């Protein structure tokens, strides 16, 4: 059920009960309490010289079974503790919202074990090389199991797609402090802003012209314009998209991200582009952080000394453009599109235009949680340089929270796959592919012009 449907179903309930019960009865608020709780505890741990690292465990990158067996032999207790942590956090929240823990806990145990398997496959070097990272593996595995196995209906109580998404998005905010904007510099932010706005506009316009639902159009648009998978799931939840919309966008993001790994570095090498220029083009044109980093690192190994620059410059330029410049737009798009969805797209469901109070009560509160988490980390890192942030804050505070966020997202992706039937995706046909691909073409060309022509001198002389 989308958020629009949920709002419609629950609209009458607001008349008979105080809306303030939302604070402990609604997923959006519980996503904030859980997400910000993790961030605040992380800040306290960081201040005392420790972190969430011990509890935020997941399988390492591996190439042989021996590495994997040794990891689990050494860390099995951490996985038990992590399972208990997530079970308690989600269980308390769902119990307060009126769900039965005795139904949720066995289902979540199944989901957690399946998530470990997904991480194991996603961390395998062979699978990783071909782009089969944990999010894609989760969608595929969940889809195969959900469409072929006759799972007990009791397990569905653990497949809380929107709840996991919302918690993950609040945690996502903690990994994107607003100080990144100043660290990136005006050129990187300007280029990222141009690409983000133009690419979103092209995908959204084409999708609408093809007759696609505007919520799907928005999800596709941000997936191509910003941070790929994270952007797609953030916006799908923010605009109240249907449950099949996120998998469509995520699949297209990952598909093109994989293609770009094998195209961009070799075209840049054939054109003998300077390292910083090539890195900026890759950062402007790629659709996922991991895939983009792989492409930038590939080019750093191909670069000809006559081109100018070093491999480190290619990686740094990519990081400034993609991980900093474009990813910051997640919060901006989430805030803007939730306002638009709430005020313009949803009022028809209630038969009247929303007033100020309706806008607040129907606004997806987890977006506020995302912004608050980002502000908290921004406040803590306000006096750090980018180098000190990467050396001190990232490993001690942000990285463990990011790993916990990865678990929440994998719970979400698996739940999407387990609850999505292929027949529900079939009606979309090839139109989403056409819309997204139109953005890919514009993204690559525009990124090339900005990186190689307009801002070439900046990227070519980027300090390593």
JOVENUR-V789033 format. One record per pair of residues at least 12 apart in sequence whose ideal C-beta (glycine too) atoms are under 10 Angstrom apart, sorted by the first residue. I is the first residue (numbers start at 1). J is the second residue. Records with the same first field share a line. If there is no record, write none. Layout:
I=J, J
//
This chain:
1=161, 162, 240, 242, 243
2=162, 213, 215, 236, 237, 239, 240, 241, 242, 243, 245
3=27, 28, 162, 215, 236, 237, 238, 239, 240, 241, 242, 338, 341, 342, 346, 362, 364
4=215, 239, 240, 241, 242, 341, 342, 345, 346, 348, 349, 350, 362
5=240, 242, 349
6=26, 27, 162, 240
7=240, 342, 346, 349, 350, 358, 361, 362
8=346, 349, 350
10=22, 26
11=349, 350, 358, 361, 362
13=25
14=358, 361, 362
19=357, 360, 361
22=361, 365
23=365
24=93, 96, 97
25=96, 97, 98
26=97, 365, 366
27=93, 94, 97, 160, 162, 163, 164, 165, 166, 167, 237, 364, 365, 366
28=162, 163, 166, 170, 237, 363, 364, 365, 366, 367, 368, 369
29=93, 97, 166, 365, 366, 368, 369
30=89, 90, 92, 93, 94, 96, 97, 163, 166, 167, 365, 366, 369
31=93, 162, 163, 164, 165, 166, 167, 168, 169, 170, 171, 237, 364, 365, 366, 369, 370, 408
32=166, 167, 170, 365, 366, 367, 368, 369, 370, 372, 373
33=89, 92, 93, 96, 167, 170, 369
34=86, 89, 90, 92, 93, 163, 166, 167, 170, 171, 369, 408
35=166, 167, 168, 169, 170, 171, 172, 173, 174, 366, 369, 370, 372, 373, 401, 404, 405, 408
36=170, 171, 173, 174, 368, 369, 372, 373, 376
37=89, 170
38=52, 55, 56, 85, 89, 167, 170, 171, 174, 373, 400, 401, 404, 405, 408
39=52, 170, 171, 173, 174, 175, 369, 372, 373, 374, 376, 377, 380, 397, 398, 401, 404
40=174, 373, 376
41=401
42=56, 171, 174, 373, 376, 377, 380, 396, 397, 398, 400, 401, 404
43=174, 376, 377, 379, 380, 397, 401
45=396, 397, 400
46=380, 392, 393, 396, 397, 398, 400, 401
47=380, 396, 397
49=396
50=396, 400
51=395, 396, 397, 398, 399, 400, 401
52=85, 396, 397, 399, 400, 401, 402, 403, 404
53=78, 395, 396, 397, 399, 400, 403
54=75, 77, 78, 81, 82, 400
55=78, 79, 81, 82, 84, 85, 86, 400, 403, 404
56=78, 82, 85, 399, 400, 401, 402, 403, 404, 405, 406, 407
57=71, 75, 76, 77, 78, 79, 81, 82, 119, 400, 403, 404, 407
58=71, 75, 78, 79, 82, 115, 116, 118, 119, 120, 122, 123, 134, 403, 404, 406, 407, 410
59=71, 72, 75, 79, 116, 117, 118, 119, 120, 121, 122, 123, 124, 134
60=75, 119, 120, 123
61=122, 123, 124, 125, 128
62=120, 123, 124, 125, 126, 128
63=123, 124, 125, 126, 128
64=124, 125
67=123, 125
68=120, 123, 124
71=120, 123
72=116, 120
79=112, 113, 116
82=112, 116, 404, 407
83=108, 109, 112, 113, 115, 116
85=404, 407
86=108, 111, 112, 115, 164, 167, 404, 407, 408, 411
87=101, 104, 105, 108, 109, 112
88=101, 105
89=167
90=104, 105, 108, 158, 160, 163, 164, 167, 408, 411
91=104, 105, 108
93=160, 163, 167
94=108, 157, 158, 160, 163
97=163
99=157, 160
100=157
101=157
102=154, 157
103=154, 155, 156, 157, 158
104=154, 155, 157, 158, 160
105=157, 158
106=152, 154, 155, 157, 158
107=151, 152, 154, 155, 156, 157, 158, 159, 160
108=155, 157, 158, 159, 160, 411
109=155, 158
110=151, 152, 154, 155, 158, 159, 414, 418
111=142, 155, 158, 159, 160, 164, 410, 411, 414, 415, 418
112=158, 407, 410, 411, 414
114=138, 141, 142, 145, 410, 411, 414, 417, 418
115=134, 138, 141, 406, 407, 409, 410, 411, 413, 414
116=407, 410
117=137, 138, 141, 414
118=133, 134, 135, 136, 137, 138, 139, 140, 141, 142, 410, 411, 413, 414, 417
119=133, 134, 137, 138, 406, 407, 410
120=134, 137
121=133, 134, 136, 137, 138, 140, 141
122=134, 135, 136, 137, 138, 141, 290, 406, 410
123=137
124=137
128=290, 294
129=261, 294
130=258, 261
131=254, 255, 257, 258, 259, 261, 262, 288, 290, 291, 294
132=254, 258
133=229, 254, 257, 258, 288, 290, 291, 294
134=290, 406, 407, 409, 410, 413, 414
135=228, 229, 230, 233, 250, 253, 254, 288, 290, 406, 409, 410, 412, 413, 414
136=229, 250, 251, 253, 254, 255, 257, 258, 288, 413
137=410, 413, 414, 417
138=250, 409, 410, 411, 412, 413, 414, 415, 416, 417, 418
139=229, 246, 247, 250, 251, 254, 410, 412, 413, 414, 416, 417, 418, 420
140=251, 413, 417
141=413, 414, 417, 418
142=159, 247, 410, 412, 413, 414, 415, 416, 417, 418, 419, 420
143=247, 251, 413, 414, 416, 417, 418, 419, 420, 421, 422, 425
144=417, 418, 422
145=414, 417, 418
146=159, 414, 415, 416, 417, 418, 419, 420, 421, 422
147=417, 418, 420, 421, 422, 423
149=418
151=418, 419
155=418
156=415, 418, 419
158=411, 414, 415, 418
159=411, 412, 414, 415, 416, 417, 418, 419
160=411, 412, 415, 419
161=233, 236, 237, 243, 246, 411, 412, 413, 414, 415, 416, 417, 418, 419, 420
162=236, 237, 240, 243, 246, 364, 366, 412, 415
163=366, 408, 411, 412, 415
164=233, 407, 408, 409, 410, 411, 412, 413, 414, 415, 416
165=233, 234, 236, 237, 238, 246, 366, 408, 409, 411, 412, 413, 415, 416
166=233, 234, 237, 238, 364, 365, 366, 367, 369, 370, 408, 412
167=366, 369, 404, 405, 407, 408, 409, 411, 412
168=230, 233, 234, 237, 366, 370, 404, 405, 406, 407, 408, 409, 410, 411, 412, 413
169=230, 233, 234, 235, 237, 238, 330, 331, 334, 364, 366, 367, 369, 370, 373, 405, 408, 409, 412
170=365, 366, 367, 368, 369, 370, 371, 372, 373, 374, 405, 408
171=369, 370, 373, 401, 402, 403, 404, 405, 406, 407, 408, 409
172=227, 230, 231, 233, 234, 327, 330, 331, 334, 369, 370, 373, 374, 401, 402, 405, 408, 409
173=234, 330, 331, 334, 366, 367, 368, 369, 370, 371, 372, 373, 374, 375, 376, 377, 378, 401, 405
174=369, 370, 372, 373, 374, 375, 376, 377, 378, 380, 397, 398, 401, 402, 404, 405
175=230, 323, 327, 373, 374, 377, 394, 397, 398, 399, 401, 402, 405
176=227, 230, 323, 324, 327, 328, 329, 330, 331, 370, 373, 374, 377, 378, 398
177=328, 373, 374, 375, 376, 377, 378, 379, 380, 381, 382, 384, 389, 393, 398
178=328, 331, 371, 374, 375, 377, 378, 379, 381, 382
179=324, 374, 377, 378, 379, 380, 381, 382, 383, 384, 385, 386, 389, 393
180=320, 323, 324, 325, 327, 328, 374, 377, 378, 381, 386, 389
181=324, 325, 328, 378
182=382, 386
183=320, 324, 381, 384, 385, 386, 387, 389, 390
184=319, 320, 321, 323, 324, 325, 326, 328, 386
185=320, 324, 325, 386, 458, 462
186=458
187=280, 320, 321, 325, 450, 454, 455, 457, 458, 459, 462
188=280, 283, 284, 317, 319, 320, 321, 322, 324, 325, 326, 328, 455, 458, 459, 462
189=320, 321, 324, 325, 326, 328, 329
190=325, 450, 454, 455
191=280, 283, 284, 320, 321, 325, 326, 446, 447, 450, 451, 454, 455, 458, 459
192=225, 226, 280, 283, 284, 320, 321, 322, 324, 325, 326, 327, 328, 329, 447, 450
193=325, 326, 328, 329, 332
194=284, 446, 447, 449, 450, 454
195=224, 225, 226, 283, 284, 285, 321, 325, 326, 329, 442, 443, 446, 447, 450, 451
196=221, 222, 224, 225, 226, 227, 231, 284, 325, 326, 327, 328, 329, 330, 332, 333, 443
197=225, 329, 332, 333
198=225, 439, 442, 443, 446
199=221, 222, 223, 224, 225, 226, 284, 285, 287, 326, 438, 439, 440, 441, 442, 443, 444, 446, 447
200=217, 218, 220, 221, 222, 223, 224, 225, 226, 231, 235, 329, 333, 337, 439
201=221, 225, 439, 442
202=221, 224, 225, 435, 436, 438, 439, 440, 441, 442, 443, 446
203=217, 218, 219, 220, 221, 222, 223, 224, 225, 249, 252, 432, 435, 436, 437, 438, 439, 440, 442, 443
204=216, 217, 218, 219, 220, 221, 222, 224, 225, 337, 435, 439
205=217, 221, 435, 438, 439
206=220, 221, 431, 434, 435, 436, 437, 438, 439, 442
207=219, 220, 221, 431, 432, 434, 435, 436, 438, 439
208=221, 435
209=431, 434, 435, 438
210=429, 430, 431, 432, 434, 435, 438
211=431
212=245, 248, 428, 429, 431, 432, 434, 435
213=239, 241, 242, 245, 345, 428
214=239, 241, 337, 340, 341, 344, 345
215=235, 236, 238, 239, 240, 241, 242, 245, 337, 341, 345, 346
216=236, 239, 241, 242, 244, 245, 246, 248, 249, 428, 431, 432, 435
217=239, 241, 245, 432, 435
218=232, 235, 236, 238, 239, 241, 245, 249, 333, 336, 337, 340, 341, 345
219=231, 232, 233, 234, 235, 236, 237, 238, 239, 241, 242, 245, 246, 248, 249, 250, 337, 432
220=232, 235, 236, 245, 248, 249, 252, 253, 431, 432, 433, 435, 436, 438, 439
221=235, 249, 333, 337, 435, 436, 439
222=234, 235, 236, 238, 239, 249, 253, 329, 330, 332, 333, 334, 337
223=235, 236, 246, 248, 249, 250, 251, 252, 253, 254, 256, 287, 288, 436, 439
224=249, 252, 253, 256, 287, 435, 436, 437, 438, 439, 440, 442, 443
225=287, 326, 329, 330, 333, 439, 443
226=287, 322, 325, 326, 327, 328, 329, 330, 331, 332, 333, 334
227=253, 287, 288, 289, 322, 323, 326, 327, 328, 329, 330, 333
228=249, 250, 252, 253, 254, 256, 257, 286, 287, 288, 289, 290, 291, 292, 322, 326, 327
229=246, 249, 250, 251, 253, 254, 257, 287, 288, 289, 290, 291, 409, 413
230=250, 253, 288, 289, 327, 330, 405, 409
231=249, 250, 253, 287, 288, 326, 327, 329, 330, 333, 334
232=245, 246, 247, 248, 249, 250, 251, 252, 253, 254, 287
233=245, 246, 247, 249, 250, 253, 409, 412, 413, 416
234=246, 330, 331, 333, 334, 337, 338, 366, 367, 370
235=249, 330, 333, 334, 337, 338, 341
236=248, 249, 250, 416
237=334, 338, 364, 366, 367, 412
238=330, 333, 334, 335, 336, 337, 338, 339, 340, 341, 342, 363, 364, 366, 367, 370
239=333, 334, 337, 338, 340, 341, 342, 345, 346, 364
240=338, 341, 342, 345, 346, 349, 362, 364
241=341
242=424
243=415, 416, 419, 420, 424
244=416, 419, 420, 421, 422, 423, 424, 425, 426, 427, 428
245=425, 428, 432
246=412, 413, 416, 420
247=413, 416, 417, 420, 424, 425, 428
248=420, 425, 428, 431, 432, 433, 436
249=432, 436
250=288, 413, 416
251=425, 432, 433, 436
252=287, 432, 433, 435, 436, 437, 439, 440
253=287, 288, 291, 436
254=287, 288, 290, 291
255=287, 433, 436, 437, 440
256=285, 286, 287, 288, 291, 433, 436, 437, 439, 440, 443, 444
257=286, 287, 288, 289, 290, 291, 292, 294, 295
258=287, 288, 291, 294
259=287, 291, 440
260=282, 285, 286, 287, 288, 291, 292, 294, 295, 440, 443, 444
261=282, 286, 288, 290, 291, 292, 293, 294, 295, 296, 297, 298
262=294, 295, 298
263=285, 295, 444
264=278, 281, 282, 283, 284, 285, 286, 291, 292, 295, 296, 298, 299, 444, 447, 448
265=278, 281, 282, 294, 295, 296, 297, 298, 299, 300, 301, 302, 303, 314
266=295, 298, 299, 302
267=281, 299, 444, 448
268=281, 282, 295, 296, 298, 299, 302, 303, 307, 314, 448, 451, 452
269=298, 299, 301, 302, 303, 304, 307
270=302
271=307, 448, 452
272=303, 304, 306, 307, 308
273=299, 303, 304, 307, 308, 309, 314, 448, 451, 452, 456, 459, 460
274=303, 306, 307, 308, 309, 310, 313, 314, 317, 451, 452, 456, 457, 459, 460, 461, 462
275=296, 299, 300, 303, 304, 307, 308, 309, 310, 311, 312, 313, 314, 315, 316, 317, 459, 460, 462, 464
276=308, 309, 310, 312, 313, 314, 315, 316, 317, 318, 320, 451, 455, 456, 457, 458, 459, 460, 461, 462, 463, 464
277=307, 308, 309, 313, 314, 317, 448, 451, 452, 453, 455, 456, 457, 458, 459, 460, 461, 462
278=295, 296, 299, 300, 302, 303, 307, 309, 313, 314, 317, 318, 451, 452, 459, 460
279=292, 295, 296, 297, 299, 300, 303, 309, 311, 312, 313, 314, 315, 316, 317, 318, 319, 320, 321, 322, 451, 459, 462
280=296, 313, 314, 316, 317, 318, 320, 321, 322, 325, 447, 448, 450, 451, 452, 455, 456, 458, 459, 460, 462
281=295, 296, 299, 314, 317, 318, 321, 444, 447, 448, 449, 450, 451, 452, 459
282=294, 295, 296, 297, 298, 299, 314, 315, 317, 318, 321, 322, 447, 451
283=295, 296, 314, 315, 316, 317, 318, 319, 320, 321, 322, 323, 324, 325, 326, 447, 451, 459
284=317, 318, 321, 322, 325, 326, 443, 444, 446, 447, 448, 449, 450, 451, 455
285=321, 322, 440, 443, 444, 445, 446, 447, 448, 451
286=318, 321, 322, 326, 443, 444, 447
287=322, 326, 436, 439, 440, 443
288=322
289=318, 319, 322, 323, 326, 327
291=322
292=315, 318, 319, 321, 322, 323, 326
293=315, 318, 319, 322, 323
295=314, 318, 322
296=311, 313, 314, 315, 316, 317, 318, 319, 321, 322
297=311, 314, 315, 318
298=311, 314
299=311, 314, 315, 318
300=312, 313, 314, 315, 318
301=314
302=314
307=460
308=460, 461
309=459, 460, 461, 462, 464
310=464
311=464
312=462, 464
313=459, 460, 461, 462, 463, 464
314=459, 462, 464
315=464
316=459, 462, 463, 464
317=451, 458, 459, 460, 462, 464
319=386, 390
320=386, 459, 462
321=447, 450, 451, 459
324=386
328=374
330=370, 374
331=367, 370, 371, 373, 374
334=364, 366, 367, 370, 371
335=363, 367, 368, 370, 371
337=367
338=359, 362, 363, 364, 365, 366, 367, 368
339=359, 363, 367
341=362, 363, 364
342=354, 358, 359, 360, 361, 362, 363, 364
343=355, 356, 358, 359, 362, 363
346=358, 359, 362
347=359, 362
349=362
350=362
373=401
377=389, 393, 397, 398, 401
380=393, 397, 398
381=393, 394, 397, 398
//
